[in-house]
Amino acid sequence: MEKVPVLDVLTEAFKRLPGVGPKTAQRYAFHLLQHDRPAAELLGRTLLEAVVKVGHCTRCNTLAENALCKLCSDSSRDATLLCIVESPADQAGLETTLAFKGYYFVLLGRLAPLDGIGPNDIAFEKLLARAVDGLVTEVILATSFTQEGEATAHYLSQFLKSRGIKTTRLARGVPMGSELEYVDASTIAQALRDRR
């Protein structure tokens, strides 16, 4: 059996990244090997170290080097607020706003029945235990506004409300700085329904 060339393996590895197609993957591989070997070595070492050292926070599921992530270790945050997000990237995006001072729970996915992803695949039991810890008074559902994200938010809302937990959903509407004529109709309709 013929061995696959290392350059092909490297290109295939880059193709596994979201949004990276064959041409871009090949360009990354060529650039690193031709123009920036120190960056290639740094990338390789750092990636290997991250794979070994980074796991999930035992409390909120985000990526962390320790048992508890930096945010869960911060006792100055508001323990009555719990924000549910789909991924560590979503959590990081919300944190950059500096608008939320509570804690998070990262689902590490969303419900997608057609793909066979149900409540047990998104750490549902762990979330329930966290939401009913006696400190949380409001759960904020910050899932995506896709069909799967909406289904996840609806399912979680119904389940948590049935246990007496107040749930809210992120608002939707017209983006800041946009002109109405260029905004899609469903976004405008939602903005009208959610007006304040």
C-alpha positions as YAML, in Angstrom:
chain: A
units: angstrom
residues:
- id: 1
  name: MET
  ca: [0.00, 0.00, 0.00]
- id: 2
  name: GLU
  ca: [1.38, 3.40, -1.01]
- id: 3
  name: LYS
  ca: [1.99, 5.97, 1.72]
- id: 4
  name: VAL
  ca: [0.04, 9.24, 1.41]
- id: 5
  name: PRO
  ca: [2.38, 12.26, 1.05]
- id: 6
  name: VAL
  ca: [2.63, 14.39, 4.21]
- id: 7
  name: LEU
  ca: [1.70, 17.55, 2.29]
- id: 8
  name: ASP
  ca: [-1.57, 15.91, 1.23]
- id: 9
  name: VAL
  ca: [-2.28, 14.89, 4.82]
- id: 10
  name: LEU
  ca: [-1.59, 18.46, 6.01]
- id: 11
  name: THR
  ca: [-3.91, 19.88, 3.35]
- id: 12
  name: GLU
  ca: [-6.64, 17.41, 4.36]
- id: 13
  name: ALA
  ca: [-6.19, 18.45, 8.01]
- id: 14
  name: PHE
  ca: [-6.73, 22.13, 7.14]
- id: 15
  name: LYS
  ca: [-9.85, 21.19, 5.11]
- id: 16
  name: ARG
  ca: [-11.42, 19.94, 8.34]
- id: 17
  name: LEU
  ca: [-11.62, 23.50, 9.64]
- id: 18
  name: PRO
  ca: [-14.99, 25.23, 9.16]
- id: 19
  name: GLY
  ca: [-15.15, 27.37, 6.03]
- id: 20
  name: VAL
  ca: [-11.87, 26.04, 4.62]
- id: 21
  name: GLY
  ca: [-12.16, 24.45, 1.20]
- id: 22
  name: PRO
  ca: [-9.52, 22.54, -0.80]
- id: 23
  name: LYS
  ca: [-7.85, 25.62, -2.34]
- id: 24
  name: THR
  ca: [-7.63, 27.51, 0.95]
- id: 25
  name: ALA
  ca: [-6.33, 24.44, 2.75]
- id: 26
  name: GLN
  ca: [-3.64, 23.98, 0.14]
- id: 27
  name: ARG
  ca: [-2.74, 27.68, 0.35]
- id: 28
  name: TYR
  ca: [-2.34, 27.40, 4.16]
- id: 29
  name: ALA
  ca: [-0.11, 24.35, 3.85]
- id: 30
  name: PHE
  ca: [2.06, 25.90, 1.11]
- id: 31
  name: HIS
  ca: [2.37, 29.20, 2.96]
- id: 32
  name: LEU
  ca: [3.46, 27.64, 6.24]
- id: 33
  name: LEU
  ca: [5.98, 25.30, 4.64]
- id: 34
  name: GLN
  ca: [7.33, 27.74, 2.09]
- id: 35
  name: HIS
  ca: [7.26, 31.10, 3.89]
- id: 36
  name: ASP
  ca: [6.82, 30.63, 7.63]
- id: 37
  name: ARG
  ca: [8.24, 27.42, 9.04]
- id: 38
  name: PRO
  ca: [8.59, 28.95, 12.55]
- id: 39
  name: ALA
  ca: [4.83, 29.65, 12.53]
- id: 40
  name: ALA
  ca: [4.21, 26.07, 11.37]
- id: 41
  name: GLU
  ca: [6.30, 24.73, 14.27]
- id: 42
  name: LEU
  ca: [4.52, 27.05, 16.74]
- id: 43
  name: LEU
  ca: [1.13, 26.00, 15.41]
- id: 44
  name: GLY
  ca: [2.00, 22.33, 15.68]
- id: 45
  name: ARG
  ca: [3.40, 22.57, 19.23]
- id: 46
  name: THR
  ca: [0.58, 24.79, 20.48]
- id: 47
  name: LEU
  ca: [-2.14, 22.66, 18.94]
- id: 48
  name: LEU
  ca: [-0.70, 19.49, 20.46]
- id: 49
  name: GLU
  ca: [-0.38, 21.19, 23.86]
- id: 50
  name: ALA
  ca: [-3.98, 22.41, 23.67]
- id: 51
  name: VAL
  ca: [-5.26, 18.93, 22.79]
- id: 52
  name: VAL
  ca: [-3.47, 17.54, 25.86]
- id: 53
  name: LYS
  ca: [-4.25, 20.31, 28.36]
- id: 54
  name: VAL
  ca: [-7.69, 21.72, 27.44]
- id: 55
  name: GLY
  ca: [-10.82, 19.91, 28.57]
- id: 56
  name: HIS
  ca: [-14.27, 21.02, 29.68]
- id: 57
  name: CYS
  ca: [-15.24, 22.99, 32.78]
- id: 58
  name: THR
  ca: [-17.01, 20.66, 35.21]
- id: 59
  name: ARG
  ca: [-19.61, 23.32, 35.98]
- id: 60
  name: CYS
  ca: [-20.48, 24.97, 32.66]
- id: 61
  name: ASN
  ca: [-18.96, 22.73, 29.92]
- id: 62
  name: THR
  ca: [-16.87, 25.43, 28.23]
- id: 63
  name: LEU
  ca: [-13.27, 24.80, 27.24]
- id: 64
  name: ALA
  ca: [-10.90, 25.12, 30.18]
- id: 65
  name: GLU
  ca: [-7.45, 24.09, 31.35]
- id: 66
  name: ASN
  ca: [-8.63, 23.56, 34.95]
- id: 67
  name: ALA
  ca: [-11.61, 21.81, 36.51]
- id: 68
  name: LEU
  ca: [-13.38, 25.18, 36.69]
- id: 69
  name: CYS
  ca: [-13.05, 27.78, 33.96]
- id: 70
  name: LYS
  ca: [-12.11, 31.39, 34.67]
- id: 71
  name: LEU
  ca: [-15.74, 32.57, 34.60]
- id: 72
  name: CYS
  ca: [-17.07, 29.85, 36.90]
- id: 73
  name: SER
  ca: [-14.24, 30.64, 39.33]
- id: 74
  name: ASP
  ca: [-15.26, 34.32, 39.47]
- id: 75
  name: SER
  ca: [-17.36, 34.75, 42.63]
- id: 76
  name: SER
  ca: [-18.24, 38.36, 41.71]
- id: 77
  name: ARG
  ca: [-20.60, 37.20, 38.95]
- id: 78
  name: ASP
  ca: [-24.37, 37.09, 39.51]
- id: 79
  name: ALA
  ca: [-25.26, 33.53, 40.54]
- id: 80
  name: THR
  ca: [-28.99, 34.16, 39.95]
- id: 81
  name: LEU
  ca: [-28.51, 34.43, 36.17]
- id: 82
  name: LEU
  ca: [-27.65, 31.46, 33.96]
- id: 83
  name: CYS
  ca: [-27.19, 31.97, 30.22]
- id: 84
  name: ILE
  ca: [-27.48, 28.90, 27.98]
- id: 85
  name: VAL
  ca: [-25.36, 28.92, 24.82]
- id: 86
  name: GLU
  ca: [-24.56, 26.29, 22.19]
- id: 87
  name: SER
  ca: [-20.78, 26.56, 22.06]
- id: 88
  name: PRO
  ca: [-17.72, 28.04, 23.76]
- id: 89
  name: ALA
  ca: [-17.49, 30.43, 20.78]
- id: 90
  name: ASP
  ca: [-21.02, 31.70, 21.53]
- id: 91
  name: GLN
  ca: [-20.04, 32.21, 25.17]
- id: 92
  name: ALA
  ca: [-16.94, 34.15, 24.15]
- id: 93
  name: GLY
  ca: [-19.05, 36.31, 21.82]
- id: 94
  name: LEU
  ca: [-21.45, 37.22, 24.62]
- id: 95
  name: GLU
  ca: [-18.58, 37.95, 26.99]
- id: 96
  name: THR
  ca: [-17.05, 40.47, 24.58]
- id: 97
  name: THR
  ca: [-20.17, 42.62, 24.96]
- id: 98
  name: LEU
  ca: [-19.47, 43.10, 28.70]
- id: 99
  name: ALA
  ca: [-23.28, 43.19, 29.07]
- id: 100
  name: PHE
  ca: [-23.80, 39.91, 30.96]
- id: 101
  name: LYS
  ca: [-22.49, 39.39, 34.48]
- id: 102
  name: GLY
  ca: [-24.04, 36.02, 35.32]
- id: 103
  name: TYR
  ca: [-22.83, 32.49, 34.68]
- id: 104
  name: TYR
  ca: [-23.07, 30.31, 31.57]
- id: 105
  name: PHE
  ca: [-23.89, 26.77, 30.60]
- id: 106
  name: VAL
  ca: [-22.54, 25.51, 27.27]
- id: 107
  name: LEU
  ca: [-24.66, 22.82, 25.62]
- id: 108
  name: LEU
  ca: [-21.91, 21.78, 23.20]
- id: 109
  name: GLY
  ca: [-24.55, 21.44, 20.49]
- id: 110
  name: ARG
  ca: [-28.27, 21.85, 19.86]
- id: 111
  name: LEU
  ca: [-31.24, 19.60, 19.31]
- id: 112
  name: ALA
  ca: [-31.42, 18.24, 15.77]
- id: 113
  name: PRO
  ca: [-33.82, 15.29, 15.68]
- id: 114
  name: LEU
  ca: [-33.25, 14.70, 11.94]
- id: 115
  name: ASP
  ca: [-29.54, 14.20, 12.70]
- id: 116
  name: GLY
  ca: [-30.29, 12.02, 15.71]
- id: 117
  name: ILE
  ca: [-29.26, 14.64, 18.29]
- id: 118
  name: GLY
  ca: [-31.58, 14.61, 21.28]
- id: 119
  name: PRO
  ca: [-31.55, 15.99, 24.85]
- id: 120
  name: ASN
  ca: [-29.02, 13.40, 26.06]
- id: 121
  name: ASP
  ca: [-26.55, 14.57, 23.41]
- id: 122
  name: ILE
  ca: [-26.45, 18.17, 24.69]
- id: 123
  name: ALA
  ca: [-25.70, 17.63, 28.39]
- id: 124
  name: PHE
  ca: [-29.37, 18.08, 29.28]
- id: 125
  name: GLU
  ca: [-29.18, 16.36, 32.69]
- id: 126
  name: LYS
  ca: [-26.13, 18.40, 33.68]
- id: 127
  name: LEU
  ca: [-27.93, 21.58, 32.64]
- id: 128
  name: LEU
  ca: [-31.01, 20.66, 34.66]
- id: 129
  name: ALA
  ca: [-28.90, 20.05, 37.77]
- id: 130
  name: ARG
  ca: [-27.19, 23.41, 37.27]
- id: 131
  name: ALA
  ca: [-30.47, 25.29, 36.67]
- id: 132
  name: VAL
  ca: [-32.15, 23.95, 39.83]
- id: 133
  name: ASP
  ca: [-29.17, 24.55, 42.14]
- id: 134
  name: GLY
  ca: [-31.22, 26.88, 44.36]
- id: 135
  name: LEU
  ca: [-29.32, 30.00, 43.29]
- id: 136
  name: VAL
  ca: [-30.53, 30.45, 39.70]
- id: 137
  name: THR
  ca: [-33.68, 32.56, 39.37]
- id: 138
  name: GLU
  ca: [-33.56, 33.19, 35.61]
- id: 139
  name: VAL
  ca: [-32.28, 31.15, 32.69]
- id: 140
  name: ILE
  ca: [-31.51, 33.13, 29.53]
- id: 141
  name: LEU
  ca: [-31.76, 31.06, 26.36]
- id: 142
  name: ALA
  ca: [-29.11, 32.33, 23.94]
- id: 143
  name: THR
  ca: [-29.24, 29.62, 21.30]
- id: 144
  name: SER
  ca: [-28.96, 30.39, 17.59]
- id: 145
  name: PHE
  ca: [-31.93, 31.68, 15.62]
- id: 146
  name: THR
  ca: [-31.83, 28.68, 13.29]
- id: 147
  name: GLN
  ca: [-34.54, 26.01, 13.23]
- id: 148
  name: GLU
  ca: [-32.43, 23.78, 15.49]
- id: 149
  name: GLY
  ca: [-31.57, 26.65, 17.83]
- id: 150
  name: GLU
  ca: [-35.22, 27.67, 18.07]
- id: 151
  name: ALA
  ca: [-36.26, 24.07, 18.73]
- id: 152
  name: THR
  ca: [-33.61, 23.78, 21.44]
- id: 153
  name: ALA
  ca: [-34.74, 27.03, 23.08]
- id: 154
  name: HIS
  ca: [-38.40, 25.97, 22.96]
- id: 155
  name: TYR
  ca: [-37.68, 22.53, 24.41]
- id: 156
  name: LEU
  ca: [-35.51, 23.92, 27.21]
- id: 157
  name: SER
  ca: [-38.00, 26.70, 27.95]
- id: 158
  name: GLN
  ca: [-40.92, 24.31, 28.30]
- id: 159
  name: PHE
  ca: [-38.93, 21.90, 30.46]
- id: 160
  name: LEU
  ca: [-37.49, 24.58, 32.75]
- id: 161
  name: LYS
  ca: [-40.80, 26.45, 33.08]
- id: 162
  name: SER
  ca: [-42.50, 23.21, 34.14]
- id: 163
  name: ARG
  ca: [-40.05, 23.18, 37.06]
- id: 164
  name: GLY
  ca: [-40.85, 26.75, 38.04]
- id: 165
  name: ILE
  ca: [-37.72, 28.32, 36.56]
- id: 166
  name: LYS
  ca: [-38.12, 31.67, 34.83]
- id: 167
  name: THR
  ca: [-36.78, 31.53, 31.26]
- id: 168
  name: THR
  ca: [-36.18, 34.35, 28.82]
- id: 169
  name: ARG
  ca: [-34.92, 34.39, 25.23]
- id: 170
  name: LEU
  ca: [-32.50, 36.78, 23.56]
- id: 171
  name: ALA
  ca: [-34.34, 39.49, 21.63]
- id: 172
  name: ARG
  ca: [-34.21, 39.58, 17.84]
- id: 173
  name: GLY
  ca: [-34.58, 42.47, 15.50]
- id: 174
  name: VAL
  ca: [-33.09, 44.89, 13.06]
- id: 175
  name: PRO
  ca: [-29.28, 45.09, 13.36]
- id: 176
  name: MET
  ca: [-27.75, 48.37, 14.50]
- id: 177
  name: GLY
  ca: [-26.76, 50.56, 11.57]
- id: 178
  name: SER
  ca: [-28.85, 48.74, 8.98]
- id: 179
  name: GLU
  ca: [-31.38, 50.23, 6.62]
- id: 180
  name: LEU
  ca: [-34.85, 48.68, 6.64]
- id: 181
  name: GLU
  ca: [-35.02, 48.25, 2.87]
- id: 182
  name: TYR
  ca: [-32.11, 45.76, 3.07]
- id: 183
  name: VAL
  ca: [-33.36, 43.77, 6.07]
- id: 184
  name: ASP
  ca: [-35.21, 40.51, 5.33]
- id: 185
  name: ALA
  ca: [-38.94, 40.38, 5.99]
- id: 186
  name: SER
  ca: [-38.84, 37.79, 8.78]
- id: 187
  name: THR
  ca: [-36.34, 39.90, 10.77]
- id: 188
  name: ILE
  ca: [-38.53, 43.00, 10.39]
- id: 189
  name: ALA
  ca: [-41.62, 41.02, 11.42]
- id: 190
  name: GLN
  ca: [-39.84, 39.69, 14.50]
- id: 191
  name: ALA
  ca: [-38.61, 43.19, 15.37]
- id: 192
  name: LEU
  ca: [-42.20, 44.44, 15.20]
- id: 193
  name: ARG
  ca: [-43.41, 41.64, 17.47]
- id: 194
  name: ASP
  ca: [-40.57, 42.24, 19.96]
- id: 195
  name: ARG
  ca: [-40.84, 46.04, 19.97]
- id: 196
  name: ARG
  ca: [-40.57, 47.85, 23.28]
...
